[in-house]
Amino acid sequence: MTETTFAKVEGLKNVEKMLIALGPVAGFKALRGGMMAASKPMFLAARANAKATGLAGYDSDAMSAAMARGVRKDNPNSTTLFIGPNPKSKKALAIYNSFHGTDHKLLRYFHLVEWGSIHGGAQPFMRPAFATTAHLVVNSLAKEIGKSVDKVKLKYASQ
């Protein structure tokens, strides 16, 4: 089942002009800062939902601790924001391994919690977080990037 969310975003042309004016390095820093700030509500909701699954076998504390956000530049014209469990989270691995008496180096089954498998039903934690916060994140994106542009301008102006 595919879920679609629509949102009207205004002000991105002005944001794009500000980012271009900063140059590629400073522009990416400003874009990353704005995306991280705008995505915080979704990240916090996903982490709370992961904790609330109450999974004993796949420890909800480990899943909650593994929640991460990141921004990467795919190419000069594309930037990706990632929100979800980090399978290499040291904190999550420590929680999981101490709870289960194991020595795993990677936790790679978070998607089975979200979507379910033949061994257990789905216990979504990312999709509800997206559904409840998507409009808030999208609506604040241009404003947060604008704030981040101002911060980066101040930083580079003082150098």
LUMZA-13658 format. One record per residue (C-alpha): residue number from 1; y, x, z; residue in three letters. Coordinates in steps of 0.2 Angstrom, whole numbers, plus 5000, padded with zeros to 4 digits. Last residue first. Layout:
N
+-----+------+------+------+------+
! seq !   yy !   xx !   zz ! type !
+-----+------+------+------+------+
! NUM !    Y !    X !    Z !  ALA !
...
+-----+------+------+------+------+
//
This chain:
159
+-----+------+------+------+------+
! seq !   yy !   xx !   zz ! type !
+-----+------+------+------+------+
! 159 ! 5174 ! 5182 ! 5046 !  GLN !
! 158 ! 5184 ! 5168 ! 5054 !  SER !
! 157 ! 5185 ! 5158 ! 5037 !  ALA !
! 156 ! 5166 ! 5159 ! 5036 !  TYR !
! 155 ! 5163 ! 5151 ! 5052 !  LYS !
! 154 ! 5177 ! 5138 ! 5050 !  LEU !
! 153 ! 5170 ! 5133 ! 5033 !  LYS !
! 152 ! 5152 ! 5132 ! 5040 !  VAL !
! 151 ! 5158 ! 5120 ! 5053 !  LYS !
! 150 ! 5168 ! 5109 ! 5041 !  ASP !
! 149 ! 5153 ! 5108 ! 5029 !  VAL !
! 148 ! 5142 ! 5103 ! 5044 !  SER !
! 147 ! 5154 ! 5089 ! 5048 !  LYS !
! 146 ! 5153 ! 5083 ! 5029 !  GLY !
! 145 ! 5134 ! 5085 ! 5029 !  ILE !
! 144 ! 5134 ! 5073 ! 5045 !  GLU !
! 143 ! 5145 ! 5060 ! 5037 !  LYS !
! 142 ! 5135 ! 5060 ! 5020 !  ALA !
! 141 ! 5119 ! 5058 ! 5029 !  LEU !
! 140 ! 5124 ! 5045 ! 5042 !  SER !
! 139 ! 5119 ! 5030 ! 5031 !  ASN !
! 138 ! 5103 ! 5038 ! 5025 !  VAL !
! 137 ! 5098 ! 5042 ! 5043 !  VAL !
! 136 ! 5102 ! 5025 ! 5050 !  LEU !
! 135 ! 5094 ! 5016 ! 5035 !  HIS !
! 134 ! 5078 ! 5026 ! 5038 !  ALA !
! 133 ! 5077 ! 5024 ! 5057 !  THR !
! 132 ! 5065 ! 5009 ! 5060 !  THR !
! 131 ! 5054 ! 5011 ! 5044 !  ALA !
! 130 ! 5053 ! 5030 ! 5045 !  PHE !
! 129 ! 5048 ! 5029 ! 5063 !  ALA !
! 128 ! 5035 ! 5016 ! 5060 !  PRO !
! 127 ! 5028 ! 5026 ! 5045 !  ARG !
! 126 ! 5027 ! 5042 ! 5055 !  MET !
! 125 ! 5017 ! 5036 ! 5070 !  PHE !
! 124 ! 5003 ! 5026 ! 5062 !  PRO !
! 123 ! 4987 ! 5024 ! 5072 !  GLN !
! 122 ! 4974 ! 5021 ! 5058 !  ALA !
! 121 ! 4957 ! 5016 ! 5063 !  GLY !
! 120 ! 4943 ! 5028 ! 5068 !  GLY !
! 119 ! 4928 ! 5039 ! 5061 !  HIS !
! 118 ! 4929 ! 5032 ! 5044 !  ILE !
! 117 ! 4947 ! 5038 ! 5043 !  SER !
! 116 ! 4964 ! 5032 ! 5048 !  GLY !
! 115 ! 4981 ! 5034 ! 5040 !  TRP !
! 114 ! 4992 ! 5041 ! 5053 !  GLU !
! 113 ! 4978 ! 5048 ! 5064 !  VAL !
! 112 ! 4969 ! 5055 ! 5049 !  LEU !
! 111 ! 4985 ! 5063 ! 5043 !  HIS !
! 110 ! 4986 ! 5073 ! 5060 !  PHE !
! 109 ! 4970 ! 5082 ! 5056 !  TYR !
! 108 ! 4975 ! 5099 ! 5053 !  ARG !
! 107 ! 4977 ! 5107 ! 5070 !  LEU !
! 106 ! 4976 ! 5126 ! 5067 !  LEU !
! 105 ! 4971 ! 5141 ! 5077 !  LYS !
! 104 ! 4957 ! 5132 ! 5087 !  HIS !
! 103 ! 4951 ! 5140 ! 5102 !  ASP !
! 102 ! 4942 ! 5126 ! 5112 !  THR !
! 101 ! 4941 ! 5120 ! 5129 !  GLY !
! 100 ! 4946 ! 5102 ! 5124 !  HIS !
!  99 ! 4962 ! 5100 ! 5135 !  PHE !
!  98 ! 4966 ! 5119 ! 5135 !  SER !
!  97 ! 4964 ! 5120 ! 5116 !  ASN !
!  96 ! 4974 ! 5104 ! 5113 !  TYR !
!  95 ! 4989 ! 5109 ! 5124 !  ILE !
!  94 ! 4989 ! 5127 ! 5118 !  ALA !
!  93 ! 4988 ! 5122 ! 5100 !  LEU !
!  92 ! 5002 ! 5110 ! 5102 !  ALA !
!  91 ! 5013 ! 5123 ! 5110 !  LYS !
!  90 ! 5009 ! 5136 ! 5096 !  LYS !
!  89 ! 5013 ! 5123 ! 5082 !  SER !
!  88 ! 5002 ! 5129 ! 5067 !  LYS !
!  87 ! 4998 ! 5111 ! 5061 !  PRO !
!  86 ! 5016 ! 5106 ! 5061 !  ASN !
!  85 ! 5017 ! 5088 ! 5063 !  PRO !
!  84 ! 5030 ! 5078 ! 5053 !  GLY !
!  83 ! 5048 ! 5079 ! 5046 !  ILE !
!  82 ! 5051 ! 5089 ! 5031 !  PHE !
!  81 ! 5068 ! 5089 ! 5022 !  LEU !
!  80 ! 5068 ! 5096 ! 5004 !  THR !
!  79 ! 5082 ! 5104 ! 4994 !  THR !
!  78 ! 5083 ! 5104 ! 4975 !  SER !
!  77 ! 5095 ! 5110 ! 4962 !  ASN !
!  76 ! 5093 ! 5129 ! 4965 !  PRO !
!  75 ! 5075 ! 5128 ! 4968 !  ASN !
!  74 ! 5064 ! 5122 ! 4982 !  ASP !
!  73 ! 5076 ! 5125 ! 4996 !  LYS !
!  72 ! 5068 ! 5121 ! 5012 !  ARG !
!  71 ! 5073 ! 5111 ! 5027 !  VAL !
!  70 ! 5063 ! 5109 ! 5043 !  GLY !
!  69 ! 5058 ! 5097 ! 5056 !  ARG !
!  68 ! 5044 ! 5098 ! 5068 !  ALA !
!  67 ! 5032 ! 5087 ! 5078 !  MET !
!  66 ! 5018 ! 5098 ! 5086 !  ALA !
!  65 ! 5022 ! 5093 ! 5104 !  ALA !
!  64 ! 5019 ! 5075 ! 5100 !  SER !
!  63 ! 5002 ! 5078 ! 5092 !  MET !
!  62 ! 4997 ! 5090 ! 5106 !  ALA !
!  61 ! 5002 ! 5076 ! 5119 !  ASP !
!  60 ! 4993 ! 5063 ! 5109 !  SER !
!  59 ! 4977 ! 5072 ! 5112 !  ASP !
!  58 ! 4965 ! 5070 ! 5097 !  TYR !
!  57 ! 4951 ! 5064 ! 5107 !  GLY !
!  56 ! 4962 ! 5056 ! 5120 !  ALA !
!  55 ! 4974 ! 5047 ! 5109 !  LEU !
!  54 ! 4988 ! 5038 ! 5118 !  GLY !
!  53 ! 4997 ! 5033 ! 5102 !  THR !
!  52 ! 5013 ! 5033 ! 5112 !  ALA !
!  51 ! 5015 ! 5052 ! 5111 !  LYS !
!  50 ! 5015 ! 5051 ! 5092 !  ALA !
!  49 ! 5027 ! 5037 ! 5093 !  ASN !
!  48 ! 5039 ! 5046 ! 5103 !  ALA !
!  47 ! 5038 ! 5061 ! 5091 !  ARG !
!  46 ! 5041 ! 5050 ! 5076 !  ALA !
!  45 ! 5056 ! 5041 ! 5085 !  ALA !
!  44 ! 5064 ! 5058 ! 5089 !  LEU !
!  43 ! 5062 ! 5065 ! 5071 !  PHE !
!  42 ! 5069 ! 5049 ! 5064 !  MET !
!  41 ! 5084 ! 5049 ! 5075 !  PRO !
!  40 ! 5087 ! 5068 ! 5072 !  LYS !
!  39 ! 5087 ! 5066 ! 5053 !  SER !
!  38 ! 5106 ! 5066 ! 5051 !  ALA !
!  37 ! 5108 ! 5081 ! 5061 !  ALA !
!  36 ! 5095 ! 5091 ! 5052 !  MET !
!  35 ! 5101 ! 5085 ! 5035 !  MET !
!  34 ! 5119 ! 5090 ! 5039 !  GLY !
!  33 ! 5114 ! 5107 ! 5045 !  GLY !
!  32 ! 5103 ! 5110 ! 5030 !  ARG !
!  31 ! 5117 ! 5105 ! 5018 !  LEU !
!  30 ! 5130 ! 5116 ! 5027 !  ALA !
!  29 ! 5118 ! 5131 ! 5027 !  LYS !
!  28 ! 5114 ! 5127 ! 5008 !  PHE !
!  27 ! 5133 ! 5127 ! 5004 !  GLY !
!  26 ! 5135 ! 5143 ! 5013 !  ALA !
!  25 ! 5122 ! 5152 ! 5003 !  VAL !
!  24 ! 5126 ! 5144 ! 4986 !  PRO !
!  23 ! 5145 ! 5143 ! 4986 !  GLY !
!  22 ! 5156 ! 5133 ! 4998 !  LEU !
!  21 ! 5165 ! 5124 ! 4983 !  ALA !
!  20 ! 5148 ! 5118 ! 4977 !  ILE !
!  19 ! 5145 ! 5110 ! 4995 !  LEU !
!  18 ! 5162 ! 5102 ! 4995 !  MET !
!  17 ! 5160 ! 5094 ! 4978 !  LYS !
!  16 ! 5142 ! 5088 ! 4982 !  GLU !
!  15 ! 5150 ! 5080 ! 4998 !  VAL !
!  14 ! 5163 ! 5071 ! 4987 !  ASN !
!  13 ! 5150 ! 5064 ! 4975 !  LYS !
!  12 ! 5139 ! 5059 ! 4990 !  LEU !
!  11 ! 5152 ! 5047 ! 4997 !  GLY !
!  10 ! 5142 ! 5031 ! 4997 !  GLU !
!   9 ! 5124 ! 5028 ! 5000 !  VAL !
!   8 ! 5116 ! 5011 ! 4997 !  LYS !
!   7 ! 5099 ! 5010 ! 5004 !  ALA !
!   6 ! 5082 ! 5004 ! 4998 !  PHE !
!   5 ! 5066 ! 5006 ! 5006 !  THR !
!   4 ! 5049 ! 5004 ! 4997 !  THR !
!   3 ! 5032 ! 5003 ! 5005 !  GLU !
!   2 ! 5017 ! 5007 ! 4995 !  THR !
!   1 ! 5000 ! 5000 ! 5000 !  MET !
+-----+------+------+------+------+
//
